[in-house]
């Protein structure tokens, strides 16, 4: 079994390597320089980020190819699950440490500057808009981010890693790009530990491998410099506690509250984590609707309380809070079906409420499995019907890994999903831009240069949406069939 796991991981590494080398070939800074419109500064910054994205892709391709060789040629070298997991962790550490210092997307430098301002001005939402006169999206995240990064930047300033006094605006430095992401790396380590506890003992190495080398995690941390993995960390911690609560025949109030509060705390960093609060509440409350309502209110409470101290500022500052709390969409999967974002929200809510009703009425033989599959289904439906940034996909991957490793037949579908996701990253406007879209379409002479949501993009994203929905549905169907035997 361990040899089979090693070979499967070797195949995953080969797929990652091929995708990375393809990305390195497709990401052509010279082509973008010739075709990208805009002012010189924007154009130069975009080209620099594309060059760094190419370096990251090539580094990942080389490391993944090297890591795959012993797994495929000599799987006996990893004689235990723990040895195989250590091998994966070492390769992942090499990847992240070699590429972490590359400049990332502009959002990281903008929000890092806002976090630096939060050290001296605790009400960052009010200060950024009213005093600094900056756009409100400089402070476009909930308070948890500014607390964590503000404290960490203070530590970096105290030990001389960064000069806080001369930090007068968004900037690109190696120390900021590398050491500034240490809290994100810490969250990755915690998420890996939670996964280790949640995964079946014989699938732990496989689960860690497909999570640490997921295109979503690599894009989120190395290309975007985003902290979505912190949300995934809180969700995994909530699942770990919820598993203990579901092990009891009767309702476990203490563990259920702890699980719901952990998931609610994720909303202090990015609000979409709150979407899972009702799912947890309904799953843990059994068939008691009053109990589910109390748990839901308890889960929303941490995020609501975190915003209260900031609500006394100016109306402009409060507008920044509202924007930080609301999702800021940028791209949609079913673009050809759903006309605009306003129309897609009822579609999402309809499916979301149907799922909650379904959980209430389902006879649950395994409460934790029901919770896991419900979270997986809710997040998959979210990504199919609502705008999303690529880095958001991290919180789905963390839960998907738990489901895929429990049902081995889904692994090939998950790899296919990640391949489609990698293509989606390459076509996303903030990474490569309209030029890459024209370049991709230009490979097919019979197609004219279409808009960003043309025929090719529509087919690929619709296929991605279909796979994203199919995986949790298939997992539920197979799990139910196994339970009935």
Number of C-alpha atoms within 10 A of each C-alpha: 9 18 19 12 20 27 21 19 24 25 19 22 25 21 19 28 24 19 21 24 18 15 21 21 12 16 22 18 21 11 14 20 14 9 15 18 13 9 8 9 9 12 15 13 14 22 21 17 22 26 19 20 26 22 17 24 26 21 20 29 25 17 17 25 18 16 21 23 16 16 24 18 12 12 19 14 13 18 12 14 20 14 13 25 20 15 17 21 18 11 18 20 13 15 22 19 12 14 21 23 19 23 27 25 22 18 16 24 21 18 21 25 22 27 27 24 22 22 19 10 14 17 19 26 31 26 22 23 22 17 10 10 10 13 12 22 19 22 29 24 24 25 27 18 20 25 17 13 24 22 16 20 24 18 13 18 14 12 10 10 16 20 13 17 7 7 12 10 12 16 16 13 14 15 13 21 22 19 18 23 22 15 15 20 20 14 20 22 15 19 25 22 15 20 25 18 14 18 19 14 11 15 20 22 28 25 27 27 24 24 24 24 19 24 25 23 26 21 24 24 23 25 24 22 25 21 24 23 27 24 29 26 26 26 29 27 23 25 25 18 20 25 21 14 23 22 13 10 7 10 15 16 14 10 19 23 22 18 29 29 23 22 28 30 25 29 28 27 25 25 19 19 21 22 18 23 28 22 24 29 26 23 26 29 23 20 15 11 13 11 16 22 15 13 25 24 16 18 28 22 15 18 24 14 11 16 18 9 12 18 17 12 16 15 13 16 24 19 17 25 24 18 17 22 21 15 17 13 11 14 18 22 25 22 21 16 11 16 10 13 16 10 12 21 15 12 15 18 14 11 16 21 14 12 18 18 12 12 19 18 11 11 12 14 10 11 18 21 18 21 24 21 20 24 26 28 25 22 25 24 21 24 24 23 24 24 21 18 17 22 22 22 23 25 24 20 26 28 22 26 22 24 23 23 19 18 14 12 13 19 20 13 16 19 17 16 19 22 18 20 21 21 18 18 20 19 21 19 16 18 21 23 18 20 21 24 22 17 17 16 20 14 9 10 8 8 11 11 15 15 12 18 16 15 14 15 22 17 15 16 23 19 16 24 21 16 19 26 20 16 22 25 17 14 21 19 12 13 16 12 10 9 10 6 5
